[in-house]
């Protein structure tokens, strides 16, 4: 009788250990699945962010009106037209027309 009782206790202990191990393994599997899901969501978020940035950079950038280089360019052209007007190469009407056209670009 003692042998049977001892055998039942040992068998029960083994069964408990197996159940505990399987429970822990199941928990580990769930944890790994959760981590993989989190990584997948992070990857999708980063891809969306990357696409958004690429779309921003692929759009043509508008040039700012009145930038210093643009103003310098217009000023130099206006100066050249004034010199041509003084030399008589441009009439008053032509100079006025070119001047108003340049000033409208500022």
DOFI-333870 format. One line per field, with one value per atom (N, C-alpha, C, O): atom name; residue number from 1; residue in three letters; x, y negated, z. Coordinates in Angstrom, 1 decimal. Layout:
<nodes>
a <- (CA,...)
k <- (NUM,...)
r <- (Ala,...)
px <- (X,...)
py <- (Y,...)
pz <- (Z,...)
</nodes>
This chain:
<nodes>
a <- (N,CA,C,O,N,CA,C,O,N,CA,C,O,N,CA,C,O,N,CA,C,O,N,CA,C,O,N,CA,C,O,N,CA,C,O,N,CA,C,O,N,CA,C,O,N,CA,C,O,N,CA,C,O,N,CA,C,O,N,CA,C,O,N,CA,C,O,N,CA,C,O,N,CA,C,O,N,CA,C,O,N,CA,C,O,N,CA,C,O,N,CA,C,O,N,CA,C,O,N,CA,C,O,N,CA,C,O,N,CA,C,O,N,CA,C,O,N,CA,C,O,N,CA,C,O,N,CA,C,O,N,CA,C,O,N,CA,C,O,N,CA,C,O,N,CA,C,O,N,CA,C,O,N,CA,C,O,N,CA,C,O,N,CA,C,O,N,CA,C,O,N,CA,C,O,N,CA,C,O,N,CA,C,O,N,CA,C,O,N,CA,C,O,N,CA,C,O,N,CA,C,O,N,CA,C,O,N,CA,C,O,N,CA,C,O,N,CA,C,O,N,CA,C,O,N,CA,C,O,N,CA,C,O,N,CA,C,O,N,CA,C,O,N,CA,C,O,N,CA,C,O,N,CA,C,O,N,CA,C,O,N,CA,C,O,N,CA,C,O,N,CA,C,O,N,CA,C,O,N,CA,C,O,N,CA,C,O,N,CA,C,O,N,CA,C,O,N,CA,C,O,N,CA,C,O,N,CA,C,O,N,CA,C,O,N,CA,C,O,N,CA,C,O,N,CA,C,O,N,CA,C,O,N,CA,C,O,N,CA,C,O,N,CA,C,O,N,CA,C,O,N,CA,C,O,N,CA,C,O,N,CA,C,O,N,CA,C,O,N,CA,C,O,N,CA,C,O,N,CA,C,O,N,CA,C,O,N,CA,C,O,N,CA,C,O,N,CA,C,O,N,CA,C,O,N,CA,C,O,N,CA,C,O,N,CA,C,O,N,CA,C,O,N,CA,C,O,N,CA,C,O,N,CA,C,O,N,CA,C,O,N,CA,C,O,N,CA,C,O,N,CA,C,O,N,CA,C,O,N,CA,C,O,N,CA,C,O,N,CA,C,O,N,CA,C,O)
k <- (1,1,1,1,2,2,2,2,3,3,3,3,4,4,4,4,5,5,5,5,6,6,6,6,7,7,7,7,8,8,8,8,9,9,9,9,10,10,10,10,11,11,11,11,12,12,12,12,13,13,13,13,14,14,14,14,15,15,15,15,16,16,16,16,17,17,17,17,18,18,18,18,19,19,19,19,20,20,20,20,21,21,21,21,22,22,22,22,23,23,23,23,24,24,24,24,25,25,25,25,26,26,26,26,27,27,27,27,28,28,28,28,29,29,29,29,30,30,30,30,31,31,31,31,32,32,32,32,33,33,33,33,34,34,34,34,35,35,35,35,36,36,36,36,37,37,37,37,38,38,38,38,39,39,39,39,40,40,40,40,41,41,41,41,42,42,42,42,43,43,43,43,44,44,44,44,45,45,45,45,46,46,46,46,47,47,47,47,48,48,48,48,49,49,49,49,50,50,50,50,51,51,51,51,52,52,52,52,53,53,53,53,54,54,54,54,55,55,55,55,56,56,56,56,57,57,57,57,58,58,58,58,59,59,59,59,60,60,60,60,61,61,61,61,62,62,62,62,63,63,63,63,64,64,64,64,65,65,65,65,66,66,66,66,67,67,67,67,68,68,68,68,69,69,69,69,70,70,70,70,71,71,71,71,72,72,72,72,73,73,73,73,74,74,74,74,75,75,75,75,76,76,76,76,77,77,77,77,78,78,78,78,79,79,79,79,80,80,80,80,81,81,81,81,82,82,82,82,83,83,83,83,84,84,84,84,85,85,85,85,86,86,86,86,87,87,87,87,88,88,88,88,89,89,89,89,90,90,90,90,91,91,91,91,92,92,92,92,93,93,93,93,94,94,94,94,95,95,95,95,96,96,96,96,97,97,97,97,98,98,98,98,99,99,99,99,100,100,100,100,101,101,101,101,102,102,102,102,103,103,103,103,104,104,104,104,105,105,105,105,106,106,106,106)
r <- (Unk,Unk,Unk,Unk,Unk,Unk,Unk,Unk,Unk,Unk,Unk,Unk,Unk,Unk,Unk,Unk,Unk,Unk,Unk,Unk,Unk,Unk,Unk,Unk,Unk,Unk,Unk,Unk,Unk,Unk,Unk,Unk,Unk,Unk,Unk,Unk,Unk,Unk,Unk,Unk,Unk,Unk,Unk,Unk,Unk,Unk,Unk,Unk,Unk,Unk,Unk,Unk,Unk,Unk,Unk,Unk,Unk,Unk,Unk,Unk,Unk,Unk,Unk,Unk,Unk,Unk,Unk,Unk,Unk,Unk,Unk,Unk,Unk,Unk,Unk,Unk,Unk,Unk,Unk,Unk,Unk,Unk,Unk,Unk,Unk,Unk,Unk,Unk,Unk,Unk,Unk,Unk,Unk,Unk,Unk,Unk,Unk,Unk,Unk,Unk,Unk,Unk,Unk,Unk,Unk,Unk,Unk,Unk,Unk,Unk,Unk,Unk,Unk,Unk,Unk,Unk,Unk,Unk,Unk,Unk,Unk,Unk,Unk,Unk,Unk,Unk,Unk,Unk,Unk,Unk,Unk,Unk,Unk,Unk,Unk,Unk,Unk,Unk,Unk,Unk,Unk,Unk,Unk,Unk,Unk,Unk,Unk,Unk,Unk,Unk,Unk,Unk,Unk,Unk,Unk,Unk,Unk,Unk,Unk,Unk,Unk,Unk,Unk,Unk,Unk,Unk,Unk,Unk,Unk,Unk,Unk,Unk,Unk,Unk,Unk,Unk,Unk,Unk,Unk,Unk,Unk,Unk,Unk,Unk,Unk,Unk,Unk,Unk,Unk,Unk,Unk,Unk,Unk,Unk,Unk,Unk,Unk,Unk,Unk,Unk,Unk,Unk,Unk,Unk,Unk,Unk,Unk,Unk,Unk,Unk,Unk,Unk,Unk,Unk,Unk,Unk,Unk,Unk,Unk,Unk,Unk,Unk,Unk,Unk,Unk,Unk,Unk,Unk,Unk,Unk,Unk,Unk,Unk,Unk,Unk,Unk,Unk,Unk,Unk,Unk,Unk,Unk,Unk,Unk,Unk,Unk,Unk,Unk,Unk,Unk,Unk,Unk,Unk,Unk,Unk,Unk,Unk,Unk,Unk,Unk,Unk,Unk,Unk,Unk,Unk,Unk,Unk,Unk,Unk,Unk,Unk,Unk,Unk,Unk,Unk,Unk,Unk,Unk,Unk,Unk,Unk,Unk,Unk,Unk,Unk,Unk,Unk,Unk,Unk,Unk,Unk,Unk,Unk,Unk,Unk,Unk,Unk,Unk,Unk,Unk,Unk,Unk,Unk,Unk,Unk,Unk,Unk,Unk,Unk,Unk,Unk,Unk,Unk,Unk,Unk,Unk,Unk,Unk,Unk,Unk,Unk,Unk,Unk,Unk,Unk,Unk,Unk,Unk,Unk,Unk,Unk,Unk,Unk,Unk,Unk,Unk,Unk,Unk,Unk,Unk,Unk,Unk,Unk,Unk,Unk,Unk,Unk,Unk,Unk,Unk,Unk,Unk,Unk,Unk,Unk,Unk,Unk,Unk,Unk,Unk,Unk,Unk,Unk,Unk,Unk,Unk,Unk,Unk,Unk,Unk,Unk,Unk,Unk,Unk,Unk,Unk,Unk,Unk,Unk,Unk,Unk,Unk,Unk,Unk,Unk,Unk,Unk,Unk,Unk,Unk,Unk,Unk,Unk,Unk,Unk,Unk,Unk,Unk,Unk,Unk,Unk,Unk,Unk,Unk,Unk,Unk,Unk,Unk,Unk,Unk,Unk,Unk,Unk,Unk,Unk,Unk,Unk,Unk,Unk,Unk,Unk,Unk,Unk,Unk)
px <- (0.8,0.0,0.9,0.6,2.0,2.8,3.4,3.6,3.8,4.3,3.4,3.7,2.1,1.1,0.9,0.7,0.9,0.7,1.8,1.6,3.0,4.2,4.3,4.6,3.9,3.8,2.8,3.1,1.7,0.7,1.2,0.9,1.9,2.4,3.5,3.5,4.3,5.4,4.8,5.1,3.8,3.1,2.4,2.4,1.8,1.1,2.1,1.8,3.2,4.3,4.8,5.0,5.0,5.5,4.4,4.7,3.2,2.1,2.0,1.8,2.2,2.1,3.3,3.1,4.5,5.6,5.4,5.7,4.9,4.6,3.6,3.7,2.5,1.5,2.1,1.8,2.9,3.5,4.4,4.4,5.2,6.1,5.3,5.7,4.3,3.4,2.8,2.7,2.4,1.8,2.8,2.5,4.0,5.1,5.4,5.6,5.5,5.8,4.7,5.0,3.5,2.4,2.5,2.2,2.8,3.0,4.1,4.0,5.2,6.4,6.0,6.3,5.2,4.7,3.9,4.0,3.0,2.1,2.9,2.6,3.9,4.8,5.5,5.6,6.1,6.8,5.8,6.2,4.6,3.6,3.3,3.1,3.1,2.8,4.0,3.7,5.2,6.4,6.5,6.8,6.2,6.2,5.2,5.4,4.0,2.9,3.3,3.0,3.9,4.4,5.4,5.4,6.3,7.4,6.8,7.2,5.8,5.1,4.4,4.5,3.7,3.0,4.0,3.8,5.2,6.2,6.8,7.0,7.0,7.5,6.5,7.0,5.3,4.2,4.2,4.0,4.3,4.3,5.5,5.4,6.7,7.9,7.8,8.2,7.2,7.0,6.1,6.4,5.0,4.1,4.8,4.6,5.6,6.3,7.3,7.5,8.0,8.9,8.2,8.7,7.1,6.3,5.9,5.9,5.5,5.0,6.2,6.0,7.4,8.6,9.0,9.3,8.9,9.3,8.3,8.7,7.0,6.0,6.3,6.1,6.7,7.0,8.2,8.2,9.3,10.5,10.3,11.0,9.4,9.2,8.4,8.4,7.6,6.9,7.8,8.8,7.6,8.4,8.3,7.2,9.4,9.4,9.2,9.8,8.2,7.9,9.1,9.6,9.4,10.4,9.8,8.7,10.5,10.1,10.2,11.2,9.1,9.2,10.0,9.9,10.8,11.5,12.7,13.2,13.2,14.5,15.6,15.5,16.7,17.8,18.4,18.7,18.6,19.2,18.3,18.8,17.0,16.0,16.0,15.9,16.0,16.1,17.3,17.3,18.5,19.7,19.7,20.2,19.1,19.0,18.2,18.5,17.0,16.1,16.8,16.7,17.5,18.2,19.2,19.4,20.0,21.0,20.4,21.0,19.3,18.7,18.1,18.3,17.5,17.0,18.2,18.0,19.3,20.5,20.9,21.3,21.0,21.4,20.4,20.8,19.1,18.1,18.2,18.0,18.5,18.7,19.9,19.9,21.0,22.2,21.8,22.3,21.1,20.7,19.8,19.9,18.9,18.0,18.8,18.5,19.8,20.7,21.5,21.7,21.9,22.7,21.8,22.3,20.5,19.5,19.1,18.5,19.6,19.2,17.8,17.2,17.2,15.8,15.1,15.6,13.8,13.0,12.4,12.5,11.8,11.2,10.1,9.9,9.3,8.2,8.7,8.2,9.8,10.4,10.9,10.7,11.7,12.3,11.2,11.3,10.1,9.0,8.3,8.0,8.2,7.5,8.4,7.9,9.7,10.6,10.7,10.8,10.8,10.9,9.6,9.8,8.5,7.2,7.2,6.7,7.6,7.6,8.6,8.2,9.8,10.7,10.2,10.3,9.6,9.1,7.9,7.7,7.2,6.0,6.5,5.7,7.7,8.3,8.8,9.0,8.9,9.4,8.3,8.6)
py <- (1.2,0.0,-1.2,-2.2,-1.2,-2.4,-2.6,-3.8,-1.6,-1.8,-2.4,-3.3,-2.0,-2.6,-4.1,-4.9,-4.4,-5.7,-6.6,-7.8,-6.1,-6.9,-7.1,-8.2,-6.1,-6.2,-7.2,-7.9,-7.3,-8.3,-9.7,-10.6,-9.9,-11.2,-11.6,-12.8,-10.7,-11.0,-11.3,-12.3,-10.5,-10.8,-12.1,-12.8,-12.4,-13.7,-14.9,-15.9,-14.7,-15.8,-16.0,-17.1,-14.9,-15.0,-15.6,-16.5,-15.3,-15.9,-17.4,-18.2,-17.7,-19.2,-19.9,-21.0,-19.3,-20.0,-20.2,-21.2,-19.1,-19.2,-20.3,-21.1,-20.3,-21.4,-22.8,-23.7,-22.9,-24.2,-24.6,-25.8,-23.7,-23.9,-24.4,-25.3,-23.6,-24.0,-25.3,-26.1,-25.6,-26.9,-28.0,-29.1,-27.8,-28.8,-29.0,-30.1,-27.8,-27.9,-28.6,-29.4,-28.4,-29.1,-30.6,-31.4,-31.0,-32.4,-33.0,-34.1,-32.3,-32.7,-32.9,-33.9,-32.0,-32.1,-33.3,-34.0,-33.5,-34.7,-36.0,-37.0,-36.0,-37.2,-37.4,-38.6,-36.4,-36.6,-37.0,-37.9,-36.5,-37.0,-38.4,-39.2,-38.8,-40.2,-41.2,-42.2,-40.7,-41.5,-41.6,-42.7,-40.5,-40.6,-41.5,-42.2,-41.5,-42.4,-43.8,-44.7,-44.1,-45.5,-45.9,-47.1,-45.1,-45.4,-45.6,-46.5,-44.8,-44.9,-46.3,-47.0,-46.7,-48.0,-49.1,-50.1,-49.0,-50.0,-50.1,-51.2,-49.0,-49.0,-49.6,-50.4,-49.3,-50.0,-51.5,-52.2,-51.9,-53.3,-54.0,-55.1,-53.4,-54.0,-54.0,-55.0,-53.0,-53.0,-54.1,-54.8,-54.3,-55.4,-56.7,-57.6,-56.9,-58.1,-58.4,-59.5,-57.3,-57.4,-57.8,-58.7,-57.2,-57.6,-59.0,-59.7,-59.5,-60.8,-61.8,-62.8,-61.5,-62.3,-62.3,-63.4,-61.2,-61.1,-61.9,-62.6,-61.9,-62.7,-64.2,-64.9,-64.6,-66.0,-66.4,-67.5,-65.6,-66.0,-65.9,-66.5,-65.1,-64.9,-66.1,-66.3,-66.8,-68.0,-69.1,-69.3,-69.9,-71.0,-72.1,-72.4,-72.6,-73.6,-75.0,-75.4,-75.7,-77.1,-78.0,-78.0,-78.9,-79.8,-81.0,-81.5,-81.5,-82.6,-83.9,-84.1,-84.7,-85.9,-86.9,-86.9,-87.7,-88.7,-88.2,-88.9,-87.1,-86.6,-87.5,-88.2,-87.5,-88.5,-88.2,-89.2,-87.0,-86.7,-87.1,-87.7,-87.0,-87.4,-88.9,-89.5,-89.6,-91.0,-91.6,-92.6,-90.9,-91.4,-91.2,-92.1,-90.1,-89.9,-90.9,-91.5,-91.2,-92.3,-93.6,-94.4,-93.9,-95.2,-95.3,-96.4,-94.3,-94.3,-94.5,-95.3,-93.8,-94.0,-95.4,-96.0,-95.9,-97.3,-98.3,-99.3,-98.1,-98.9,-98.9,-99.9,-97.7,-97.5,-98.3,-98.9,-98.1,-98.8,-100.3,-101.0,-100.8,-102.2,-102.7,-103.8,-101.9,-102.3,-102.4,-103.3,-101.4,-101.4,-102.6,-103.1,-102.9,-104.1,-105.4,-106.2,-105.5,-106.7,-106.8,-107.9,-105.7,-105.7,-105.9,-106.2,-105.8,-106.0,-104.7,-104.8,-103.6,-102.3,-101.9,-101.2,-102.4,-102.2,-103.5,-104.5,-103.5,-104.7,-104.8,-103.8,-105.9,-106.1,-105.0,-104.5,-104.8,-103.8,-102.4,-101.7,-102.0,-100.7,-100.5,-99.5,-101.6,-101.5,-101.4,-100.6,-102.2,-102.1,-100.7,-100.2,-100.2,-98.9,-97.8,-97.0,-97.8,-96.8,-97.0,-96.0,-98.2,-98.5,-98.0,-97.4,-98.3,-97.8,-96.3,-95.7,-95.7,-94.2,-93.6,-92.7,-94.2,-93.7,-93.9,-93.1,-95.1,-95.4,-94.6,-94.3,-94.1,-93.2,-91.8,-91.1,-91.5,-90.2,-90.1,-89.1,-91.3,-91.3,-90.9,-90.9)
pz <- (0.0,0.0,0.0,-0.7,0.8,0.8,-0.6,-0.9,-1.3,-2.6,-3.6,-4.4,-3.5,-4.3,-4.0,-4.8,-2.7,-2.2,-2.6,-3.1,-2.4,-2.8,-4.3,-4.8,-5.0,-6.5,-6.9,-7.9,-6.3,-6.6,-6.3,-7.1,-5.2,-4.9,-5.9,-6.3,-6.2,-7.2,-8.5,-9.2,-8.9,-10.2,-10.2,-11.2,-9.1,-9.0,-9.0,-9.6,-8.4,-8.4,-9.8,-10.3,-10.5,-11.9,-12.8,-13.6,-12.6,-13.3,-13.0,-13.9,-11.8,-11.4,-12.1,-12.6,-12.1,-12.7,-14.2,-14.8,-14.8,-16.2,-16.5,-17.5,-15.7,-15.9,-15.7,-16.4,-14.7,-14.4,-15.5,-15.9,-16.0,-17.2,-18.4,-19.1,-18.7,-19.8,-19.7,-20.6,-18.5,-18.2,-18.4,-19.0,-17.9,-18.1,-19.6,-20.1,-20.3,-21.7,-22.5,-23.4,-22.1,-22.7,-22.5,-23.4,-21.3,-20.9,-21.7,-22.2,-21.9,-22.7,-24.1,-24.8,-24.6,-26.0,-26.2,-27.2,-25.3,-25.4,-25.3,-26.0,-24.4,-24.3,-25.6,-26.0,-26.2,-27.4,-28.5,-29.3,-28.6,-29.5,-29.3,-30.3,-28.1,-27.8,-28.2,-28.8,-28.0,-28.4,-29.9,-30.4,-30.6,-32.0,-32.6,-33.6,-32.0,-32.4,-32.2,-33.0,-31.1,-30.8,-31.8,-32.3,-32.1,-33.1,-34.5,-35.2,-34.8,-36.1,-36.2,-37.2,-35.1,-35.1,-35.2,-35.9,-34.5,-34.6,-36.0,-36.5,-36.6,-38.0,-38.9,-39.8,-38.8,-39.6,-39.4,-40.4,-38.2,-37.9,-38.5,-39.1,-38.4,-39.0,-40.5,-41.2,-41.1,-42.6,-43.0,-44.0,-42.3,-42.6,-42.5,-43.3,-41.4,-41.2,-42.4,-42.8,-42.8,-43.9,-45.2,-45.9,-45.5,-46.7,-46.6,-47.6,-45.5,-45.3,-45.6,-46.2,-45.1,-45.3,-46.7,-47.3,-47.4,-48.8,-49.6,-50.6,-49.3,-50.0,-49.8,-50.8,-48.6,-48.4,-49.2,-49.8,-49.3,-50.0,-51.5,-52.3,-52.0,-53.4,-54.0,-55.2,-53.2,-53.6,-53.9,-53.2,-55.0,-55.3,-54.2,-53.8,-53.9,-52.8,-53.4,-54.4,-52.9,-53.5,-53.1,-52.0,-54.1,-53.8,-53.1,-53.4,-52.1,-51.3,-52.1,-52.8,-52.1,-52.8,-52.0,-50.7,-52.6,-51.9,-51.2,-50.2,-51.6,-50.9,-51.4,-52.4,-50.6,-50.9,-52.2,-52.9,-52.6,-54.0,-55.1,-56.1,-54.9,-55.9,-56.0,-57.0,-54.8,-54.8,-55.4,-56.1,-55.1,-55.7,-57.2,-58.0,-57.7,-59.1,-59.8,-60.8,-59.2,-59.8,-59.7,-60.7,-58.6,-58.5,-59.6,-60.2,-59.8,-60.9,-62.3,-63.1,-62.6,-63.8,-64.0,-65.1,-62.9,-63.0,-63.2,-63.9,-62.6,-62.8,-64.3,-64.8,-64.8,-66.2,-67.2,-68.1,-66.9,-67.7,-67.6,-68.6,-66.4,-66.2,-67.0,-67.6,-67.0,-67.8,-69.3,-70.0,-69.8,-71.2,-71.5,-72.6,-70.5,-70.7,-70.8,-71.6,-69.9,-69.9,-71.2,-71.7,-71.8,-73.0,-74.3,-75.4,-74.1,-75.2,-75.9,-76.9,-75.4,-76.0,-75.7,-76.5,-74.6,-74.3,-74.3,-73.8,-74.8,-74.7,-73.3,-72.5,-73.0,-71.7,-71.5,-70.4,-72.5,-72.4,-72.2,-71.4,-72.9,-72.7,-71.3,-70.7,-70.9,-69.5,-68.5,-67.5,-68.6,-67.6,-67.6,-66.6,-68.8,-68.9,-68.3,-67.5,-68.6,-68.0,-66.5,-65.7,-66.0,-64.6,-63.8,-62.8,-64.4,-63.7,-63.7,-62.7,-64.8,-64.8,-63.8,-63.1,-63.6,-62.6,-61.2,-60.3,-61.0,-59.6,-59.2,-58.0,-60.2,-59.9,-59.5,-58.8,-59.8,-59.5,-58.0,-57.5,-57.4,-56.0,-55.0,-53.8)
</nodes>
